[in-house]
Amino acid sequence: MKTNQSIPKEVTQIIHYQRKRLAELYSLEKWSESDFEEIMRCSSEWNADMQSWILPLSSVEKLAFDARTPDRQARSLQFIARQMGQNAVS
């Protein structure tokens, strides 16, 4: 979602839903593909400067090394985390 201005009420509602849903999903022993996709969406954060949702490096790293993340996605996220980490250093 990209907007021309932040809509605090809507952003707050989305963040509340994300936190609630993440708590439910993180309580599961195993994640299905659809669970993982929802976790990715719910792990994004609102960036007021960019006026859009971003997936921060901390979330990428957390999911990349979580045993419940499906193998294919875990490998991709580990690669992305390395690239993001290198870009942050540069």
C-alpha atoms as a printed R data frame, in Angstrom:
   type eleno elety resid chain resno      x       y      z
1  ATOM     1    CA   MET     A     1  0.000   0.000  0.000
2  ATOM     2    CA   LYS     A     2  1.439   3.345 -1.007
3  ATOM     3    CA   THR     A     3 -0.359   6.542 -0.160
4  ATOM     4    CA   ASN     A     4  0.314  10.233 -0.513
5  ATOM     5    CA   GLN     A     5 -0.206  10.757  3.192
6  ATOM     6    CA   SER     A     6 -0.245   8.664  6.304
7  ATOM     7    CA   ILE     A     7 -3.692   7.799  7.605
8  ATOM     8    CA   PRO     A     8 -2.951   7.247 11.303
9  ATOM     9    CA   LYS     A     9 -6.297   5.651 12.219
10 ATOM    10    CA   GLU     A    10 -6.118   3.090  9.414
11 ATOM    11    CA   VAL     A    11 -2.424   2.375 10.008
12 ATOM    12    CA   THR     A    12 -3.113   1.889 13.721
13 ATOM    13    CA   GLN     A    13 -5.943  -0.539 12.962
14 ATOM    14    CA   ILE     A    14 -3.752  -2.537 10.588
15 ATOM    15    CA   ILE     A    15 -0.899  -2.686 13.102
16 ATOM    16    CA   HIS     A    16 -3.305  -3.886 15.799
17 ATOM    17    CA   TYR     A    17 -4.581  -6.654 13.504
18 ATOM    18    CA   GLN     A    18 -1.007  -7.605 12.500
19 ATOM    19    CA   ARG     A    19  0.116  -7.991 16.107
20 ATOM    20    CA   LYS     A    20 -2.929 -10.057 17.043
21 ATOM    21    CA   ARG     A    21 -2.583 -12.326 14.022
22 ATOM    22    CA   LEU     A    22  1.188 -12.714 14.433
23 ATOM    23    CA   ALA     A    23  0.658 -13.865 18.035
24 ATOM    24    CA   GLU     A    24 -1.760 -16.530 16.767
25 ATOM    25    CA   LEU     A    25  0.568 -17.656 13.973
26 ATOM    26    CA   TYR     A    26  3.685 -17.725 16.152
27 ATOM    27    CA   SER     A    27  1.863 -20.022 18.576
28 ATOM    28    CA   LEU     A    28  1.672 -22.733 15.877
29 ATOM    29    CA   GLU     A    29  4.206 -25.566 15.940
30 ATOM    30    CA   LYS     A    30  4.405 -25.670 12.134
31 ATOM    31    CA   TRP     A    31  3.594 -23.184  9.397
32 ATOM    32    CA   SER     A    32  1.881 -24.015  6.127
33 ATOM    33    CA   GLU     A    33  2.762 -22.065  2.995
34 ATOM    34    CA   SER     A    34 -0.299 -19.860  3.517
35 ATOM    35    CA   ASP     A    35  0.604 -19.316  7.198
36 ATOM    36    CA   PHE     A    36  4.067 -18.222  6.154
37 ATOM    37    CA   GLU     A    37  2.723 -15.844  3.501
38 ATOM    38    CA   GLU     A    38  0.443 -14.270  6.087
39 ATOM    39    CA   ILE     A    39  3.342 -13.975  8.535
40 ATOM    40    CA   MET     A    40  5.334 -12.136  5.871
41 ATOM    41    CA   ARG     A    41  2.471  -9.682  5.317
42 ATOM    42    CA   CYS     A    42  1.912  -9.182  9.032
43 ATOM    43    CA   SER     A    43  5.639  -8.652  9.674
44 ATOM    44    CA   SER     A    44  5.763  -5.542  7.527
45 ATOM    45    CA   GLU     A    45  5.951  -2.164  9.228
46 ATOM    46    CA   TRP     A    46  4.604   1.237  8.237
47 ATOM    47    CA   ASN     A    47  7.360   3.645  7.246
48 ATOM    48    CA   ALA     A    48  5.993   7.179  7.569
49 ATOM    49    CA   ASP     A    49  8.909   8.710  5.650
50 ATOM    50    CA   MET     A    50  8.386   6.425  2.657
51 ATOM    51    CA   GLN     A    51  4.593   6.374  3.109
52 ATOM    52    CA   SER     A    52  4.520   2.626  2.513
53 ATOM    53    CA   TRP     A    53  4.849  -0.737  4.216
54 ATOM    54    CA   ILE     A    54  8.334  -2.250  4.429
55 ATOM    55    CA   LEU     A    55  9.744  -5.542  5.647
56 ATOM    56    CA   PRO     A    56 12.597  -4.597  7.970
57 ATOM    57    CA   LEU     A    57 15.875  -6.526  8.087
58 ATOM    58    CA   SER     A    58 15.106  -7.702 11.629
59 ATOM    59    CA   SER     A    59 11.926  -9.424 10.403
60 ATOM    60    CA   VAL     A    60 13.707 -10.958  7.412
61 ATOM    61    CA   GLU     A    61 16.431 -12.362  9.677
62 ATOM    62    CA   LYS     A    62 13.939 -13.646 12.240
63 ATOM    63    CA   LEU     A    63 11.938 -15.518  9.606
64 ATOM    64    CA   ALA     A    64 15.021 -16.705  7.692
65 ATOM    65    CA   PHE     A    65 16.247 -18.686 10.674
66 ATOM    66    CA   ASP     A    66 12.950 -19.792 12.214
67 ATOM    67    CA   ALA     A    67 12.665 -23.585 11.993
68 ATOM    68    CA   ARG     A    68  8.991 -23.264 11.033
69 ATOM    69    CA   THR     A    69  9.756 -21.297  7.861
70 ATOM    70    CA   PRO     A    70  9.421 -23.577  4.826
71 ATOM    71    CA   ASP     A    71 12.882 -24.556  3.500
72 ATOM    72    CA   ARG     A    72 12.641 -22.858  0.118
73 ATOM    73    CA   GLN     A    73 11.534 -19.555  1.652
74 ATOM    74    CA   ALA     A    74 14.137 -19.831  4.412
75 ATOM    75    CA   ARG     A    75 16.955 -20.104  1.872
76 ATOM    76    CA   SER     A    76 15.606 -17.122 -0.071
77 ATOM    77    CA   LEU     A    77 15.244 -15.043  3.080
78 ATOM    78    CA   GLN     A    78 18.775 -15.944  4.217
79 ATOM    79    CA   PHE     A    79 20.104 -14.691  0.869
80 ATOM    80    CA   ILE     A    80 18.002 -11.515  1.119
81 ATOM    81    CA   ALA     A    81 19.158 -10.927  4.714
82 ATOM    82    CA   ARG     A    82 22.800 -11.176  3.620
83 ATOM    83    CA   GLN     A    83 22.192  -8.718  0.776
84 ATOM    84    CA   MET     A    84 20.294  -6.288  3.017
85 ATOM    85    CA   GLY     A    85 23.027  -6.532  5.648
86 ATOM    86    CA   GLN     A    86 25.735  -5.798  3.083
87 ATOM    87    CA   ASN     A    87 23.782  -2.816  1.734
88 ATOM    88    CA   ALA     A    88 23.339  -1.447  5.263
89 ATOM    89    CA   VAL     A    89 27.122  -1.577  5.797
90 ATOM    90    CA   SER     A    90 27.927   0.089  2.470
